[in-house]
Amino acid sequence: MAVFATADAPLRARQVCEAMDLEIAPNNINNTRLKLKRLVERGILTETAPGLFRLPFART
């Protein structure tokens, strides 16, 4: 969540992987995307456009 707290724009799953120093591999990106979508379902994040995630109270 710290990645989103410091972001000034919505992030893609690949950008989240880069910020967390994960290897940029399709498997890691897809797993991160699934986790981000689960956070959207729980109301923790919002998906502003397909594949773009941010905190609900963040400004863009």
Secondary structure as GFF3:
##gff-version 3
##sequence-region A 1 60
A	DSSP	alpha_helix	2	6	.	.	.	ID=ss1
A	DSSP	alpha_helix	13	19	.	.	.	ID=ss2
A	DSSP	alpha_helix	26	41	.	.	.	ID=ss3
A	DSSP	beta_strand	46	49	.	.	.	ID=ss4
A	DSSP	beta_strand	52	54	.	.	.	ID=ss5
###
